[in-house]
Amino acid sequence: MNGLTTVTTKGQVTIPLDVRKMLNIAIGDKVSFTTIDPGNMKVVIKIISSHVVDELAGSLSSKIKNSDYKNVRKISGKLLARKYKTT
């Protein structure tokens, strides 16, 4: 299956409907890009279901002491992205 889309001035793209349906991509899912062949400008795109993220919520202990929920979530997200090499 092929899909063609255009990059906007903000660097955004729309995943074509046929691709979203085929991969069961839903609103709130995360998309991870991993370079596999920079010479030929190829990447792997991984879809991370929002259900997976919800299931993991609260499953990790943290040494981060902060009462600002949004900041803790941001820091935790960066640590998980580094751990699972999604960035």
Buried (B, 14 or more C-beta within 10 A) or exposed (E): EEEEEEEEEEEEEEBBEEBBEEBEBEEEBBEBEEEEEEEEEEEEEEBEBEEEBEEEEEEEEEEEEEEEEEEBEEBBBEEBEEEEEBE
